[in-house]
Amino acid sequence: MQSFSRKCIVAVAAILIFHRAGAGETNSPLTLWYKQPATKWTEALPIGNGRLGAMIFGGSRQEHLQLNESTLWAGGPYDPNNPKALAALPKARQLVFAGQYDAAAKLISSNMMAVPVREMPYQTLGDLYLDFGTNAPAQDYRRDLDLATAVAGVSYTANGVHFKREIFSSTADQVIVIRLTADQPGQITFTTGLSTPHRATVSVADADTLVLSGTNGDARGIKGALKFQARVKVLATGGNVSATNDNICVTHADSVVVLIAAATSYKNYHDVSGHPDAITEKQIAAASVRPYETLLSAHTADYQKLFNRVQLTLDTDEPLDLPTDLRIANFLNGNDPQLATLYFQFARYLLISSSLPGGQPATLQGLWNDSLTPPWDSKYTININTEMNYWPADTANLGECVEPLTDLVLDLAKTGERTAKIHYGAHGWVAHHNTDLWRATAPVDGPNSGMWPMGGAWLCQNLWEHYLFTTDQAYLKRIYPAMKGAAQFFLDTLVEEPTHHWLVTCPSLSPENRNPASTNTAITAGPSMDLEILRDLFSNCIQASEILGTDKKFAAKLAATRERLAPLQVGHVGQLQEWLSDLDMQAHDLHHRHVSHLYALYPSDEIDVRTTPELAAAAKKSLEIRGDQATGWATAWRINLWARLHDGDHAFSIFDFLLSPARTFPDMFDAHPPFQIDGNFGGAAGMVEMLLQSQGDEIQLLPALPAAWPKGSVRGLRARGDFEVDITWQDGKLTSATIRSYGGNPCHLRYGNALLSIQTHKNQEILWDGQSEKVIEKDTPLPFRP
């Protein structure tokens, strides 16, 4: 009788647990869902806590989690600087100014590139498998990712039993959590094991814990210097847990929680003395004594503090009865605004999941990579891709996610000092077109991509932008030395070109685009993008010195140098010139994916449709020549550029292509191809630019609203000057806007030709309907200050 009663209680408990877990099985606007498991990596669903990530395949016979830890890269601390570079620099410049570009490239290749010539790759940690030992067919299968909670799920029925899994990566507890439940007791049976392509061993610690211990890979002659460990603990309710060789077996459990921790010995780019074994043991011990509901609530609370700040609604009558992969496949066939909102929020989810304070920045693949040798090493490509990763950080109200990028730049300002000295004989610091976990700054890969000294300068622009959104002077004081050092390098290295006697960079290139005046190289002097970035860098440093009350003489020198920089020029077909000479129409590739010279339009604001209409027209002509379709991230850049030109319909037509199967994988990852995460972030940034812009001194409401989104609302976007903005529109026209002032700065609002200027004070809320004579001001306790 007691046994029967216990079985009844267990059965009821299992059903209650199952139904509680099943509450998320709805096709909400914030859910990615599928009717089948993933068969490819780009069909799997990502989870992450900024440091520890997984791709979830969701099989009914075997679950597979491919695992990543953000500091597991190949190699170890190394110095890639080339002692031969400085001696070759004068000759390289002489060859460039003589028009002997191919000879200059040959000299650079043999004397001025990094040693080794390639950097270290980001690497997979390994794989966790749960083998269920059944061939029973799965019915009513569903795999999903709820962006509202950052919880992935798998559910199906087999042999009359309904099974569920919930999986998330917790920032609060620094573990991945898997919970398995069923609607009948004693039905959960599986074997779990770990594997890795690294030099490693798997052992059993107690009957319920697996330990994977290893060392990272060597690469390009640099020995692996990291130790790493992953630890998996299995906690079962009912049934039995036992160890067999290097596996954990669970039989006839009512429910199971699996905890995964991982760490490396990485402390910083020059210190690998950490103790991953102690870290993972502590994390598992702490998490294992907390009930599942506590782990879940702590995870959800942490995540939603960031995610819930922004709500976007693009109203539509379209039903949500199709799985996400089919909606992507059909996106070009009809308007699906709710898929656009899902794409936008998925990008925010990815940024939260791959870039949080205390961790590493998002790589080319964010946090997720299944290889020891991923495409382009999945590192930090800083001639566009890393910068693009952070374009939506501030505008989409995720300013905290900039912190890892800030840390990266402050590190580069130290390692880049050595590169500046050894390669250029200069003060300050420099970083070229790539960097890695070890903060390498020398030119890599080859002259046609690597001989570009602007990577650090462009990254400084990202940090300055973060200051503009927050107006946090403590942050500005922290980043100013890096900005100053980047500017100092160019004061020492700019040279006078022989025709107009402008100051230019040399040698350099317009990122990855061959110089039309050469046979087969990108090497040139003074490409337009370089000078655009420098005008921003010098201007930002001047403004920062005024705000901080420091370096007046240095600021004056920057101002004088800025006046001598080569200007923007319009070519013979009305295009914005990419090079010092009018060579654009002779380009080796008229439709090149990079649109580097249009940096001045976006992300910069040197070109503006209102204040510089002639240059805006030239930028538009260049865009028309380049074409709309490119690789994923390059397509996303074009969306932002057309939005800055206030052409929302053109921007949306490109967004249409970005969200089609040609550039979006079934799991909504961006297809370069292959996968690169920058397109997701660039696409989300472009959506914001269509709804809200704040460059210059104006906050522009609906500046590029496409006809495809006639009705909608957005809450919580951020504008420069420390403002937060809500917008509602109907029939393509603004109905109301709410602007919350956190910093008490002047506020200049624009909607079409209507302009409203208000001197705000802190914690003030402004309501406006787009008509200058109608405005409501009120003081309100604001819920948070991002």
Legacy VTK file of the C-alpha trace (Angstrom):
# vtk DataFile Version 3.0
C-alpha trace
ASCII
DATASET POLYDATA
POINTS 786 float
0.000 0.000 0.000
2.835 2.379 0.893
4.575 1.526 -2.385
1.401 2.207 -4.359
0.859 5.534 -2.554
4.430 6.577 -3.199
4.090 5.769 -6.898
0.922 7.858 -7.068
2.623 10.783 -5.353
5.648 10.510 -7.645
3.393 10.326 -10.700
1.419 13.401 -9.651
4.646 15.266 -8.882
6.102 14.321 -12.256
2.970 15.519 -14.047
2.985 18.804 -12.121
6.671 19.349 -12.878
6.092 18.509 -16.512
3.140 20.856 -16.940
4.960 23.643 -15.153
7.869 23.121 -17.538
5.525 22.976 -20.506
4.150 26.457 -19.979
6.535 27.844 -22.621
5.316 25.561 -25.413
3.502 28.330 -27.236
4.283 30.071 -30.488
4.876 33.473 -28.953
6.411 36.276 -31.027
9.659 35.753 -29.070
10.077 32.022 -29.704
12.165 30.251 -32.336
10.639 26.783 -32.850
11.069 23.753 -35.072
9.356 20.440 -35.740
12.572 18.417 -36.024
15.981 18.093 -34.372
18.985 19.860 -35.832
21.044 17.842 -38.283
23.553 20.629 -38.981
25.374 23.008 -36.654
23.609 25.980 -38.271
20.257 24.424 -37.372
21.166 24.017 -33.667
20.067 26.613 -31.111
22.567 28.745 -29.168
22.631 29.446 -25.446
25.264 31.398 -23.533
26.022 33.371 -20.394
28.692 35.608 -21.900
31.385 33.026 -21.172
29.970 29.491 -21.338
27.970 28.554 -24.407
26.382 25.602 -26.172
24.679 24.705 -29.414
21.680 22.439 -28.797
20.740 19.830 -31.407
17.699 18.376 -29.633
17.631 14.781 -30.816
15.070 12.410 -29.332
17.425 9.423 -29.455
20.559 11.400 -28.659
20.887 14.917 -27.334
24.037 16.750 -28.406
25.398 19.932 -26.870
28.454 21.400 -28.573
30.273 23.423 -25.911
32.351 26.614 -25.844
34.253 28.558 -23.202
35.202 32.068 -24.291
38.886 31.923 -23.260
39.671 28.598 -24.931
41.830 29.705 -27.842
44.925 28.124 -29.341
48.442 29.119 -28.354
49.567 31.250 -25.460
51.100 34.662 -24.788
53.328 35.587 -27.713
55.003 38.551 -29.384
54.272 38.696 -33.126
56.149 41.944 -33.831
58.659 41.847 -36.663
62.032 43.517 -35.959
62.658 43.947 -39.709
59.577 46.111 -40.233
60.879 49.535 -39.263
63.849 49.406 -41.618
61.561 48.524 -44.516
59.017 51.271 -43.812
60.711 54.192 -45.669
61.254 52.067 -48.783
57.666 50.836 -48.710
56.413 54.430 -48.579
58.738 55.439 -51.397
57.404 52.631 -53.599
53.795 53.512 -52.859
54.225 57.192 -53.695
56.064 56.173 -56.868
53.025 54.137 -57.914
54.924 50.843 -57.586
52.212 49.236 -55.494
52.977 45.620 -56.327
56.622 46.091 -55.427
55.577 47.732 -52.181
53.314 44.766 -51.402
56.172 42.349 -52.049
58.459 44.283 -49.699
55.767 44.439 -47.016
55.095 40.718 -47.344
58.723 39.793 -46.820
59.694 42.339 -44.149
56.747 43.957 -42.403
54.233 41.244 -41.538
53.815 39.624 -38.137
55.715 36.526 -37.089
53.825 34.233 -37.229
51.872 35.759 -40.055
48.548 34.450 -38.733
46.995 34.805 -35.298
45.559 32.215 -32.937
42.118 30.662 -33.543
39.198 30.484 -31.135
38.485 26.803 -30.463
35.668 24.497 -29.463
35.679 22.991 -25.979
34.050 19.741 -27.013
30.727 17.922 -26.910
28.285 16.489 -24.389
26.030 13.642 -25.477
22.970 12.173 -23.804
22.204 8.756 -25.355
18.684 7.585 -24.570
19.137 4.044 -25.885
15.870 3.912 -27.770
14.763 3.730 -31.360
11.177 4.583 -30.555
9.812 7.180 -32.999
9.159 10.647 -31.608
5.716 12.144 -32.071
4.558 15.730 -31.526
8.198 16.783 -31.606
9.118 20.376 -30.825
12.432 22.179 -30.353
12.442 25.828 -29.327
14.298 28.791 -27.882
12.322 31.295 -25.829
14.030 34.665 -26.119
11.915 36.041 -23.275
13.587 33.682 -20.795
16.748 32.516 -22.618
15.657 28.909 -22.139
15.840 26.304 -24.901
13.450 23.373 -24.927
12.864 19.984 -26.500
9.639 17.992 -26.144
8.165 14.907 -27.788
6.168 11.768 -27.103
7.709 8.290 -27.378
6.141 4.971 -26.327
3.221 6.895 -24.873
5.409 9.032 -22.600
5.823 12.775 -23.092
9.383 13.989 -22.454
10.713 17.491 -21.967
14.127 19.120 -21.704
14.881 22.657 -20.618
18.387 24.017 -21.161
19.967 27.343 -20.255
23.358 28.880 -19.479
23.245 30.783 -16.217
25.158 33.979 -15.564
24.184 33.872 -11.904
25.545 30.363 -11.302
28.076 30.118 -14.173
26.831 26.702 -15.272
24.791 25.221 -18.079
21.663 23.561 -16.718
19.734 20.743 -18.401
16.533 19.470 -16.835
14.833 16.333 -18.127
11.240 15.529 -17.114
8.476 13.141 -18.171
4.758 12.948 -17.540
5.130 9.455 -16.048
7.483 8.352 -13.241
10.603 6.269 -13.781
10.831 6.927 -17.534
14.148 8.779 -17.856
17.073 6.564 -18.830
20.237 7.707 -20.602
24.022 7.576 -20.694
26.032 10.795 -20.825
29.588 11.340 -21.950
32.040 14.060 -22.960
34.378 14.237 -25.932
36.848 16.800 -27.256
39.308 17.128 -30.155
41.885 18.561 -27.734
44.612 16.665 -25.890
42.489 15.637 -22.916
41.276 12.867 -20.657
37.804 12.070 -19.344
37.472 10.597 -15.879
34.741 9.856 -13.357
34.695 11.711 -10.040
32.236 9.912 -7.791
29.337 8.092 -9.372
27.595 11.197 -10.667
30.340 13.451 -12.038
32.428 13.498 -15.222
35.623 15.536 -15.519
37.227 16.484 -18.838
40.756 17.865 -18.377
43.068 18.981 -21.137
45.307 21.544 -22.766
44.564 23.846 -25.659
45.964 23.458 -29.148
49.223 24.653 -30.672
48.981 26.948 -33.676
51.445 28.531 -36.099
54.419 27.551 -33.992
52.929 28.901 -30.757
52.588 26.195 -28.130
49.309 25.759 -26.301
49.703 27.263 -22.826
46.218 26.889 -21.399
44.833 24.200 -19.150
41.086 23.683 -19.272
38.479 21.613 -17.521
34.811 20.780 -17.991
32.853 19.170 -15.175
29.433 17.534 -15.518
27.294 16.520 -12.551
24.093 14.445 -12.841
21.389 14.890 -10.193
18.471 12.470 -10.426
15.161 12.249 -8.627
14.302 8.584 -8.319
15.984 5.816 -10.291
19.689 5.112 -10.211
22.888 6.945 -11.172
26.118 5.021 -11.746
29.505 5.423 -13.391
30.831 3.189 -16.173
34.343 3.861 -17.452
34.069 7.447 -18.739
30.260 7.730 -18.768
27.461 8.384 -16.298
24.398 6.157 -16.570
20.907 7.129 -15.377
18.161 4.520 -15.208
14.436 4.869 -14.497
14.628 8.370 -12.992
11.581 10.579 -12.523
13.491 13.766 -13.378
17.141 14.705 -13.854
19.186 17.892 -13.668
22.563 17.949 -15.443
25.007 20.727 -14.519
27.941 21.670 -16.756
30.822 23.950 -15.714
33.945 24.813 -17.698
36.957 27.069 -17.256
40.520 27.617 -18.462
43.698 28.815 -16.781
43.460 32.153 -18.633
43.651 35.204 -16.379
44.612 37.794 -18.980
46.555 38.040 -22.217
49.902 37.588 -20.444
48.935 35.394 -17.480
47.740 31.789 -17.820
48.301 30.698 -14.236
44.664 30.105 -13.311
43.250 26.898 -11.832
40.310 25.651 -13.899
39.877 22.564 -11.721
39.241 24.646 -8.611
36.882 26.956 -10.541
34.693 24.215 -11.993
34.596 22.251 -8.748
33.432 25.328 -6.854
30.813 26.226 -9.471
29.349 22.724 -9.579
29.328 22.423 -5.799
27.471 25.720 -5.413
24.918 25.032 -8.148
24.211 21.439 -7.112
22.726 22.446 -3.748
20.299 24.906 -5.315
16.876 23.621 -6.429
16.205 23.735 -10.153
13.527 26.394 -9.679
16.083 28.604 -7.898
18.650 28.129 -10.661
16.029 28.986 -13.277
14.673 32.047 -11.498
18.157 33.460 -10.866
19.081 32.910 -14.520
15.881 34.475 -15.810
16.118 37.495 -13.494
19.686 38.245 -14.591
18.857 37.901 -18.259
15.617 39.866 -18.208
17.255 42.863 -16.526
18.833 43.463 -19.927
16.502 41.843 -22.411
13.233 43.347 -21.163
14.378 46.925 -21.670
13.298 46.982 -25.321
9.974 45.888 -26.766
9.295 46.042 -30.499
5.916 45.403 -32.109
5.318 45.441 -35.852
1.628 44.665 -36.091
0.440 42.147 -38.638
-2.444 39.794 -39.348
-0.044 37.004 -40.331
-0.492 33.909 -38.119
2.408 32.379 -36.199
1.594 28.815 -37.185
4.766 28.085 -39.153
8.073 26.925 -37.643
10.886 29.446 -37.776
12.855 27.656 -40.505
9.812 27.704 -42.802
9.137 31.369 -42.039
12.720 32.198 -43.042
12.322 30.133 -46.205
9.133 32.042 -47.068
10.228 35.514 -45.983
10.759 36.826 -49.498
7.320 35.585 -50.555
5.385 37.950 -48.313
5.595 40.470 -45.528
6.216 38.857 -42.114
6.874 41.734 -39.711
6.749 39.452 -36.699
9.719 37.532 -38.089
11.546 40.863 -38.336
10.846 41.558 -34.654
12.039 38.051 -33.788
15.238 38.675 -35.766
15.799 41.954 -33.925
15.301 40.439 -30.495
17.382 37.378 -31.440
20.313 39.716 -32.110
19.849 41.287 -28.676
19.697 37.794 -27.189
22.945 36.857 -28.940
24.752 39.953 -27.666
23.647 39.335 -24.079
24.646 35.685 -24.434
28.112 36.367 -25.851
29.319 39.665 -24.349
28.865 40.462 -20.669
31.036 42.399 -18.178
34.064 40.434 -17.046
34.150 38.258 -20.163
35.589 38.370 -23.660
34.015 40.321 -26.540
31.928 38.578 -29.173
34.131 37.010 -31.853
33.321 36.573 -35.532
31.027 33.775 -34.343
30.062 35.348 -31.050
30.529 32.653 -28.401
29.787 29.651 -30.619
32.278 27.619 -32.654
32.521 23.869 -33.256
36.030 23.684 -34.705
39.720 23.883 -33.841
40.261 25.703 -37.146
37.122 27.788 -37.752
36.637 30.131 -40.722
38.882 33.175 -40.362
39.898 31.654 -36.990
36.668 33.035 -35.442
38.773 35.818 -33.971
38.374 39.604 -33.829
38.432 41.149 -37.298
38.674 44.831 -36.497
38.424 46.334 -39.968
34.602 46.144 -39.637
33.330 42.925 -38.081
34.112 43.448 -34.392
32.920 47.041 -34.602
29.674 45.896 -36.231
29.105 43.388 -33.428
28.576 46.347 -31.108
26.554 48.668 -33.340
23.252 47.726 -31.633
24.694 47.590 -28.103
23.832 51.146 -27.121
20.959 51.865 -29.492
19.178 48.651 -28.445
19.751 49.411 -24.744
22.459 46.862 -23.983
25.202 49.272 -22.969
26.690 46.877 -20.408
27.575 44.525 -23.260
30.179 47.067 -24.439
32.287 46.391 -21.347
34.234 43.404 -22.794
35.025 45.466 -25.891
36.265 48.298 -23.689
38.549 45.881 -21.853
39.841 44.561 -25.176
40.736 48.045 -26.415
42.473 48.956 -23.163
44.548 45.772 -23.513
45.368 46.580 -27.141
46.511 50.036 -26.080
49.250 48.254 -24.116
50.293 45.565 -26.595
49.941 48.038 -29.450
52.607 50.296 -27.952
55.211 47.678 -28.763
53.938 47.316 -32.327
53.988 51.093 -32.782
57.589 51.246 -31.637
58.960 48.175 -33.444
57.076 48.529 -36.737
56.875 52.324 -37.029
59.260 53.902 -34.529
56.249 55.779 -33.181
54.753 56.739 -29.848
51.224 55.785 -28.894
49.753 52.492 -30.025
48.421 50.774 -33.128
46.382 47.701 -34.017
45.877 46.440 -37.539
42.979 44.461 -39.021
42.842 41.516 -36.594
43.479 40.568 -33.001
42.963 37.526 -30.784
42.756 36.418 -27.150
46.448 37.294 -26.755
45.885 40.877 -27.989
48.226 40.655 -30.974
48.438 43.960 -32.872
50.942 43.466 -35.719
49.783 43.217 -39.370
48.732 39.638 -40.159
47.522 37.355 -42.970
49.169 39.317 -45.788
49.545 42.818 -47.240
46.154 42.832 -48.982
44.221 42.686 -45.716
46.708 43.093 -42.881
48.656 46.249 -43.809
45.933 48.512 -42.435
46.857 50.482 -39.308
43.372 51.747 -38.433
41.882 48.888 -36.390
42.634 50.429 -33.014
41.495 53.867 -34.110
38.147 52.493 -35.288
37.643 50.588 -32.038
38.179 53.864 -30.177
35.196 55.228 -32.073
33.029 52.457 -30.607
34.126 53.455 -27.113
33.497 57.130 -27.793
30.027 56.273 -29.059
29.331 54.463 -25.790
30.311 57.631 -23.953
27.950 59.687 -26.129
25.049 57.423 -25.177
25.838 57.497 -21.464
27.620 60.876 -20.973
29.460 59.081 -18.152
32.572 61.150 -17.469
34.119 58.425 -15.313
33.959 56.132 -18.339
35.411 58.857 -20.562
38.287 59.344 -18.149
38.939 55.616 -18.293
39.055 55.383 -22.097
40.699 58.732 -22.868
44.301 57.467 -22.509
43.608 54.812 -25.153
42.055 57.410 -27.455
44.984 59.753 -26.910
47.516 56.997 -27.542
45.807 56.021 -30.787
45.862 59.652 -31.935
49.499 60.091 -30.909
50.509 57.200 -33.147
49.108 58.968 -36.186
50.662 62.291 -35.275
53.965 60.424 -35.524
53.237 58.403 -38.669
51.143 60.517 -41.032
53.123 61.563 -44.103
52.667 64.172 -46.799
51.497 62.876 -50.166
53.354 64.461 -53.096
50.482 65.876 -55.197
48.353 68.010 -52.847
50.633 67.817 -49.792
47.798 66.441 -47.713
48.639 64.309 -44.705
47.812 60.632 -45.288
48.440 57.157 -43.987
51.063 55.158 -45.885
51.278 52.272 -46.450
47.648 51.344 -45.957
44.658 50.003 -47.891
40.916 50.363 -48.261
39.977 47.201 -46.368
40.418 44.126 -48.529
39.661 45.963 -51.785
42.359 45.967 -54.427
43.831 49.293 -55.447
42.634 49.937 -59.040
45.994 51.516 -59.882
47.800 48.273 -59.051
47.981 44.921 -60.749
47.039 42.721 -57.825
47.363 44.451 -54.465
45.335 46.576 -52.085
48.347 48.584 -50.890
47.918 52.318 -51.329
48.267 55.661 -49.541
45.524 57.658 -47.872
42.348 55.680 -48.632
39.259 57.696 -47.789
38.228 55.511 -44.855
41.520 56.099 -43.039
41.103 59.863 -43.114
37.444 59.627 -42.113
38.353 57.567 -39.057
41.149 59.979 -38.190
38.892 63.017 -38.392
36.615 61.260 -35.909
39.466 60.178 -33.648
41.078 63.615 -33.560
37.736 65.382 -33.036
36.752 62.985 -30.270
40.063 63.473 -28.489
39.713 67.241 -28.741
36.206 67.111 -27.312
37.258 64.689 -24.578
40.150 66.926 -23.558
37.704 69.830 -23.182
35.257 67.766 -21.120
38.008 66.413 -18.868
39.918 69.705 -18.695
43.232 68.270 -19.858
45.791 68.210 -22.696
45.064 71.605 -24.286
48.328 71.660 -26.240
47.813 68.130 -27.485
44.278 69.011 -28.570
45.553 72.043 -30.447
48.081 69.886 -32.275
45.331 67.455 -33.232
43.177 70.299 -34.530
46.010 71.618 -36.697
46.776 68.152 -38.041
43.114 67.452 -38.715
42.977 70.445 -41.055
45.748 68.929 -43.185
44.132 65.523 -43.652
43.083 64.600 -47.172
39.438 65.662 -47.608
36.430 63.763 -48.881
36.278 63.966 -52.663
33.556 63.412 -55.273
34.557 61.537 -58.416
33.678 62.025 -62.047
30.467 59.966 -61.960
29.312 61.693 -58.795
30.520 58.962 -56.427
32.312 59.407 -53.121
35.908 58.527 -53.877
37.387 55.503 -52.162
40.966 56.471 -52.969
42.989 59.694 -53.251
42.590 59.538 -57.032
39.344 59.132 -58.958
39.716 55.378 -59.515
36.407 53.913 -58.358
35.067 53.106 -61.814
38.321 51.276 -62.644
37.913 48.975 -59.633
38.793 45.305 -59.993
35.408 44.566 -58.354
32.725 47.247 -58.678
30.475 45.291 -56.323
33.035 44.653 -53.595
31.496 43.591 -50.279
33.312 46.272 -48.249
31.946 49.801 -48.481
34.762 51.213 -46.401
34.752 54.754 -47.744
31.112 55.110 -46.655
32.159 54.922 -43.004
31.656 58.697 -43.067
27.899 58.142 -43.560
27.583 55.244 -41.111
28.677 54.540 -38.439
30.154 58.051 -38.469
28.074 61.175 -39.093
30.559 63.208 -41.132
28.122 62.851 -44.034
24.498 63.791 -43.322
21.525 64.208 -45.653
20.666 67.596 -44.146
24.017 69.180 -43.327
26.109 67.800 -46.237
23.599 67.025 -48.996
26.206 66.976 -51.786
28.312 64.392 -49.983
25.190 62.409 -49.108
24.319 62.299 -52.807
27.833 61.086 -53.570
27.552 58.370 -50.926
24.236 57.316 -52.455
25.871 57.076 -55.875
28.621 54.886 -54.433
26.005 52.624 -52.871
24.182 52.314 -56.190
27.441 51.350 -57.902
28.292 48.768 -55.232
24.866 47.105 -55.329
22.563 45.904 -52.577
23.497 42.252 -52.147
26.728 41.088 -50.561
27.902 38.773 -47.815
25.835 38.772 -44.628
27.613 41.470 -42.675
28.152 43.599 -45.788
24.444 43.374 -46.579
23.706 44.512 -43.027
26.038 47.512 -43.404
24.122 48.566 -46.505
20.852 48.570 -44.525
22.322 51.094 -42.099
23.705 53.245 -44.895
20.385 53.489 -46.729
18.644 54.242 -43.430
21.062 57.131 -42.878
20.046 58.359 -46.335
16.443 58.296 -45.028
15.369 55.779 -47.646
13.489 53.279 -45.532
11.997 51.323 -48.401
15.414 50.731 -49.954
16.821 49.774 -46.548
13.954 47.328 -46.064
14.467 45.754 -49.492
18.019 44.900 -48.413
16.773 43.677 -45.040
14.414 41.425 -47.019
17.442 39.788 -48.618
19.339 39.578 -45.312
16.489 37.655 -43.682
16.051 35.294 -46.621
17.616 31.785 -46.738
20.466 33.222 -48.806
21.795 35.097 -45.775
20.029 33.573 -42.755
20.442 29.975 -41.601
17.483 27.990 -40.197
18.537 28.803 -36.610
18.538 32.509 -37.561
22.342 32.780 -37.507
23.716 35.108 -40.181
25.223 33.449 -43.250
28.379 35.212 -44.419
28.437 32.388 -45.654
29.552 30.438 -43.604
28.224 31.634 -40.244
29.328 35.018 -38.918
27.438 36.750 -36.144
28.143 40.320 -37.305
25.296 40.219 -39.826
22.823 39.548 -37.012
24.078 42.545 -35.079
24.361 44.783 -38.121
20.843 43.866 -39.220
19.418 44.721 -35.800
21.307 48.017 -35.805
19.806 48.786 -39.210
16.294 48.211 -37.866
16.969 50.745 -35.127
18.312 53.255 -37.657
15.037 53.005 -39.576
13.094 53.889 -36.413
15.411 56.213 -34.496
18.589 58.166 -35.220
20.493 60.528 -32.973
23.653 61.523 -34.790
24.632 65.162 -34.666
22.607 67.008 -32.056
19.141 65.750 -33.021
16.981 62.799 -32.066
15.180 61.851 -35.266
11.930 59.910 -34.924
11.010 57.431 -37.699
13.604 58.897 -40.114
13.495 55.884 -42.470
10.278 54.044 -41.686
9.553 51.553 -44.493
6.088 51.137 -45.972
6.271 47.475 -44.976
5.870 48.509 -41.318
2.854 50.868 -41.416
1.886 50.283 -37.785
3.944 49.531 -34.714
5.588 50.605 -31.533
8.965 50.386 -29.885
9.860 50.946 -26.274
13.263 51.502 -24.720
15.599 52.461 -27.566
18.516 54.651 -26.584
19.617 57.962 -28.114
22.893 59.826 -27.754
22.846 62.304 -24.916
21.624 59.757 -22.342
18.035 59.530 -23.541
15.623 56.623 -23.789
12.877 56.729 -26.401
9.485 55.076 -26.982
7.721 55.537 -30.327
4.258 54.585 -31.561
3.067 54.998 -35.152
-0.048 54.288 -37.211
-0.544 54.406 -40.999
3.132 55.224 -41.382
2.900 58.345 -39.207
4.072 59.136 -35.704
1.280 59.139 -33.132
3.321 59.595 -29.966
6.855 59.628 -28.631
8.109 59.466 -25.058
11.636 60.635 -24.316
13.164 59.973 -20.909
16.138 62.133 -19.972
18.592 60.439 -17.645
21.393 62.982 -17.951
19.499 66.278 -18.071
21.057 67.249 -21.406
19.601 69.461 -24.161
17.106 67.555 -26.281
16.460 68.397 -29.942
13.638 66.294 -31.373
12.876 66.030 -35.058
9.995 64.362 -36.855
10.059 65.185 -40.547
10.256 68.981 -40.710
8.981 69.511 -37.171
11.689 70.352 -34.651
11.382 70.684 -30.871
14.195 71.830 -28.572
14.055 71.426 -24.789
16.637 71.875 -22.058
15.829 68.824 -19.971
16.783 68.003 -16.433
17.542 64.589 -14.958
14.664 62.119 -14.646
12.414 64.186 -16.871
9.949 62.590 -19.275
8.792 64.317 -22.454
5.715 63.316 -24.454
5.362 64.592 -28.025
3.058 63.815 -30.922
5.382 65.163 -33.603
3.801 68.632 -33.672
6.068 71.354 -32.297
3.262 73.155 -30.456
2.217 70.065 -28.486
4.531 68.808 -25.790
4.023 67.474 -22.281
6.832 67.570 -19.735
6.716 65.770 -16.422
9.068 64.571 -13.742
8.834 60.860 -13.074
10.780 58.282 -11.096
12.555 56.425 -13.888
12.770 52.647 -13.462
16.481 52.293 -14.129
19.419 54.062 -15.627
21.158 51.821 -18.205
LINES 1 787
786 0 1 2 3 4 5 6 7 8 9 10 11 12 13 14 15 16 17 18 19 20 21 22 23 24 25 26 27 28 29 30 31 32 33 34 35 36 37 38 39 40 41 42 43 44 45 46 47 48 49 50 51 52 53 54 55 56 57 58 59 60 61 62 63 64 65 66 67 68 69 70 71 72 73 74 75 76 77 78 79 80 81 82 83 84 85 86 87 88 89 90 91 92 93 94 95 96 97 98 99 100 101 102 103 104 105 106 107 108 109 110 111 112 113 114 115 116 117 118 119 120 121 122 123 124 125 126 127 128 129 130 131 132 133 134 135 136 137 138 139 140 141 142 143 144 145 146 147 148 149 150 151 152 153 154 155 156 157 158 159 160 161 162 163 164 165 166 167 168 169 170 171 172 173 174 175 176 177 178 179 180 181 182 183 184 185 186 187 188 189 190 191 192 193 194 195 196 197 198 199 200 201 202 203 204 205 206 207 208 209 210 211 212 213 214 215 216 217 218 219 220 221 222 223 224 225 226 227 228 229 230 231 232 233 234 235 236 237 238 239 240 241 242 243 244 245 246 247 248 249 250 251 252 253 254 255 256 257 258 259 260 261 262 263 264 265 266 267 268 269 270 271 272 273 274 275 276 277 278 279 280 281 282 283 284 285 286 287 288 289 290 291 292 293 294 295 296 297 298 299 300 301 302 303 304 305 306 307 308 309 310 311 312 313 314 315 316 317 318 319 320 321 322 323 324 325 326 327 328 329 330 331 332 333 334 335 336 337 338 339 340 341 342 343 344 345 346 347 348 349 350 351 352 353 354 355 356 357 358 359 360 361 362 363 364 365 366 367 368 369 370 371 372 373 374 375 376 377 378 379 380 381 382 383 384 385 386 387 388 389 390 391 392 393 394 395 396 397 398 399 400 401 402 403 404 405 406 407 408 409 410 411 412 413 414 415 416 417 418 419 420 421 422 423 424 425 426 427 428 429 430 431 432 433 434 435 436 437 438 439 440 441 442 443 444 445 446 447 448 449 450 451 452 453 454 455 456 457 458 459 460 461 462 463 464 465 466 467 468 469 470 471 472 473 474 475 476 477 478 479 480 481 482 483 484 485 486 487 488 489 490 491 492 493 494 495 496 497 498 499 500 501 502 503 504 505 506 507 508 509 510 511 512 513 514 515 516 517 518 519 520 521 522 523 524 525 526 527 528 529 530 531 532 533 534 535 536 537 538 539 540 541 542 543 544 545 546 547 548 549 550 551 552 553 554 555 556 557 558 559 560 561 562 563 564 565 566 567 568 569 570 571 572 573 574 575 576 577 578 579 580 581 582 583 584 585 586 587 588 589 590 591 592 593 594 595 596 597 598 599 600 601 602 603 604 605 606 607 608 609 610 611 612 613 614 615 616 617 618 619 620 621 622 623 624 625 626 627 628 629 630 631 632 633 634 635 636 637 638 639 640 641 642 643 644 645 646 647 648 649 650 651 652 653 654 655 656 657 658 659 660 661 662 663 664 665 666 667 668 669 670 671 672 673 674 675 676 677 678 679 680 681 682 683 684 685 686 687 688 689 690 691 692 693 694 695 696 697 698 699 700 701 702 703 704 705 706 707 708 709 710 711 712 713 714 715 716 717 718 719 720 721 722 723 724 725 726 727 728 729 730 731 732 733 734 735 736 737 738 739 740 741 742 743 744 745 746 747 748 749 750 751 752 753 754 755 756 757 758 759 760 761 762 763 764 765 766 767 768 769 770 771 772 773 774 775 776 777 778 779 780 781 782 783 784 785
